[in-house]
């Protein structure tokens, strides 16, 4: 499965803002962008959960902060 990158998401947002689309297409694009953001959160939080304490320290995140982030639902920022 191909994942949209942040760059792709930005490009789609730019396209939607600068080229009027039918309402249904706007809704579909908005929904697709939202699902993409949620998917990215799920994947990055899973990756964060796999890091050990030494790797967390390398990136400047405490184990407690990492745990709090991992426990968030995908719709929470």
Beta strands, then each sheet from edge to edge (+ up, - down):
end
